[in-house]
Amino acid sequence: MTTPTSRGTLSLAATLLTATIALYMALVAFGNITDFGTNQQFVRHVLAMDTTFKDEDLMWRAVTSRGLQDAAYVGIIVWETLTALVLIYGSWLWVRRDDLRARRMSTYGLLMVMLLFGAGFIAIGGEWFSMWQSENWNGLDAATRIFLFSGVVLIVNQLSGPRTETSAS
């Protein structure tokens, strides 16, 4: 039997935490757009693998074409911007108390964050391009923090869903 309940603290937590990640992603995208050169250098160094151990068995992975490096960076910025928009919309839906749609949109946005930071920065940047070997151009700690924070927010979003009780009779 399902019983209607008022909006609980988990929904409030989902709203505020989703909005926090939305704000973060919006600021990241805005910063990368308005200060294009700073993280452009980061992406170039990671892809070029020019500050790694220069192991000849790995260096074939390096992307040294400035055009490809910049295309990858623009792709990251586009992904960040779309992610921020999805999360802002999800946050707005939480505020409107449209919990079902809010949960769906927030889940999409949070998965977008986790794909960018998990698959993009941790797996591809960290392992494929050996970012972990660089003292100066290593973003693994920051990527891990955002990946884990987004995962916690995703769990809170899912926990805030409707509960149903079934009897075994």
QUIWO-V822489 format. One record per pair of residues at least 4 apart in sequence whose ideal C-beta (glycine too) atoms are under 6 Angstrom apart, sorted by sequence separation. I is the first residue (numbers start at 1). J is the second residue. D is the distance in Angstrom with one decimal. If there is no record, write none. Layout:
((I | J | D) (I | J | D))
This chain:
((7 | 11 | 4.9) (13 | 17 | 5.8) (14 | 18 | 5.9) (31 | 35 | 5.6) (36 | 40 | 5.6) (44 | 48 | 5.9) (98 | 102 | 5.5) (99 | 103 | 6.0) (102 | 106 | 5.8) (106 | 110 | 6.0) (114 | 118 | 4.9) (115 | 119 | 5.0) (116 | 120 | 4.7) (117 | 121 | 5.1) (118 | 122 | 5.3) (119 | 123 | 5.0) (120 | 124 | 5.6) (121 | 125 | 4.6) (122 | 126 | 4.8) (123 | 127 | 5.6) (124 | 128 | 4.8) (125 | 129 | 5.4) (134 | 138 | 4.8) (139 | 143 | 5.4) (45 | 50 | 5.9) (63 | 68 | 5.2) (93 | 98 | 4.6) (126 | 131 | 4.8) (45 | 51 | 5.7) (125 | 131 | 4.6) (126 | 132 | 5.3) (32 | 39 | 5.3) (131 | 138 | 5.4) (93 | 101 | 5.0) (94 | 102 | 4.2) (132 | 140 | 5.8) (93 | 102 | 3.6) (90 | 102 | 5.5) (93 | 105 | 5.9) (49 | 62 | 4.1) (48 | 62 | 5.5) (126 | 140 | 4.9) (90 | 105 | 3.7) (47 | 63 | 4.2) (48 | 64 | 5.3) (89 | 105 | 5.4) (90 | 106 | 3.6) (121 | 139 | 5.9) (90 | 109 | 5.3) (122 | 143 | 5.1) (47 | 69 | 4.9) (86 | 108 | 5.5) (87 | 109 | 3.7) (121 | 143 | 3.8) (86 | 109 | 3.8) (44 | 69 | 4.7) (43 | 69 | 6.0) (83 | 109 | 5.7) (117 | 143 | 4.5) (83 | 112 | 4.2) (117 | 146 | 4.8) (118 | 147 | 4.9) (43 | 73 | 4.3) (83 | 113 | 5.7) (117 | 147 | 4.3) (40 | 73 | 5.3) (114 | 147 | 5.8) (114 | 150 | 5.2) (79 | 116 | 5.7) (113 | 150 | 4.3) (110 | 150 | 5.1) (110 | 153 | 5.8) (110 | 154 | 4.4) (32 | 77 | 4.8) (29 | 80 | 4.1) (106 | 157 | 4.9) (28 | 80 | 5.4) (29 | 81 | 4.4) (103 | 157 | 5.5) (25 | 80 | 5.9) (29 | 84 | 5.3) (25 | 83 | 5.0) (26 | 84 | 4.1) (25 | 84 | 3.9) (25 | 87 | 6.0) (22 | 87 | 3.5) (21 | 87 | 5.7) (22 | 88 | 4.7) (22 | 91 | 5.0) (18 | 90 | 5.4) (19 | 91 | 4.1) (58 | 130 | 5.8) (18 | 91 | 5.0) (52 | 130 | 4.5) (15 | 94 | 3.7) (46 | 125 | 5.2) (49 | 129 | 5.6) (53 | 133 | 5.0) (52 | 133 | 4.0) (52 | 134 | 5.8) (46 | 129 | 5.2) (51 | 134 | 4.1) (46 | 131 | 5.1) (51 | 136 | 5.6) (51 | 137 | 5.4) (18 | 106 | 4.6) (46 | 137 | 5.6) (45 | 137 | 4.2) (42 | 137 | 5.8) (21 | 150 | 5.9) (21 | 153 | 5.6) (17 | 153 | 4.3) (17 | 156 | 5.6) (14 | 156 | 5.2) (13 | 156 | 5.2) (14 | 157 | 4.8) (14 | 160 | 4.4) (10 | 159 | 5.5) (11 | 160 | 4.8) (10 | 160 | 3.9) (2 | 164 | 4.9) (1 | 165 | 5.8))
